[in-house]
Amino acid sequence: MVRSFFCCILCLFSVLTTFPAVAQSKVNLDGYVTHIEAPASFRLNQQPVVITPSTTFVPDINTGNEISFSLGMISAGKRISIRGVEDKQTRIITAKRIEVIDGSSQAHRSGYASEDRAPALTRDGSGWRGTVYTDGYEIVVDPQTAIQLAQGVTDPNVFRPDMRVAYEAERQNDSSLRAKSLLFTIDGNVADEEQFRASNDFKIDLPDYDKKVPGKVHFFLQSYRILSDRRLQEAINAFGQKLVPAWQKALPDSDPAKIHFRFLVIEKSKALNKTMSNDAGTVLIPSQTITKLQNEAQLASLLSADIAAAIESDTYRSRSHKHTQEATEIAAYPAIGLLGDIAVNEAFAAGYWTPLIEHEYRVGLGYVVAAGYDPREAPLALQRLTARHPDETAGKRLPPLGNYLDVELGFDYMGVDFASLHKGEAEYVALAKMTLAADPKLKQDQKGRLAND
């Protein structure tokens, strides 16, 4: 009995002494500095990093020379690599070695987009002070910002769906985005955009729900079957409508900026592995997309990007771009190129297509939060869509678009009260099972996974 007692003590001592090793692990990560918090911490994308007196720094990877590190050696937007130890419980990384990867930076931001909501500006001397909301960003304005209002506009705080903003801004170390210049213009193509939406919508034959006859979507040379489950279609449409911005839903039908969004679940398709939409506001959701995800927040991130693309009239604006033909061809498969399913000319993707898709998902994050969902699920949604086995993605590298959103969340959303937002996991199980029952083409492994939920 005494022997057994001492064995127990030895076992307990062994567990206690080995526990710290289990709670920590070595990491080697790269990303962007999104926030600097003096005197000894910063964030790499969304993740907190702390430094110690022994942390070293490699300012030039070509020389490999290491020096003692201090926070003044990096700035928000800098791309770096970190070697260190991660606390698995807190996810805090203690950096042992930091090095600059290359000269790329997210410090400078510029673009041209619609207002996301009304600006909040007040006069300050001869200039303005406050915030402008555009292109998925909250851009800080001070009296040094060069501002030019649209012709005939005296109050910039009045929201207009036809107002567009050209901006130049710099990322600060506290992650805020400070405007250098803002140019407000009125979109003179709203009526033409309305006609474009009407003439370029998908050709839809709705299902005969009573007879259980699937509907059809005709798009270029492609044809997709709309599942004939009325309850599923009503549920997905109601969910999608929650994500449409309130100002857009409040527009009268007579307003040329009004978009009549509709969301439809289509039969599982080998040609389409994620949602697809157009400027008319028709959003198609392949059934396997729903069953690959885990919660409403993940689905919301996909649909919100589609909503943003329609509101920003991205397909319409692609027509006047110097790469119109490429944009038209790729538009047949929105965002798929970034997920690795089709080959895209690298120069074109980097210069036009990639920023366009990033813009749609970035703007969409605001819709996700406005609807009460956790935006941190967006990178995970994209990761699950690209994975052969979605339930085995924990701890694995994010796809390019997912990694981009991880960076944007670190810059712009760490001040959000995430406790007030939800993922909608329990509600999503019902939607996924409804989808599974409506489409017999879904794989057996998807059926088995959902059966255990």
Helices and strands as residue ranges (DSSP letters): H 2-23, E 24-37, E 41-44, E 47-50, E 56-58, E 67-68, G 71-73, E 78-87, E 93-105, E 108-114, E 120-124, E 127-134, E 137-141, E 146-148, E 163-171, E 177-186, H 190-199, E 203-205, E 215-219, E 222-226, H 230-243, H 246-250, E 262-266, E 276-277, E 282-286, H 287-292, H 296-311, H 314-318, H 324-330, H 336-339, H 346-348, I 349-353, H 354-370, G 375-377, H 378-386, G 390-392, H 400-412, G 418-420, H 425-438, H 444-451
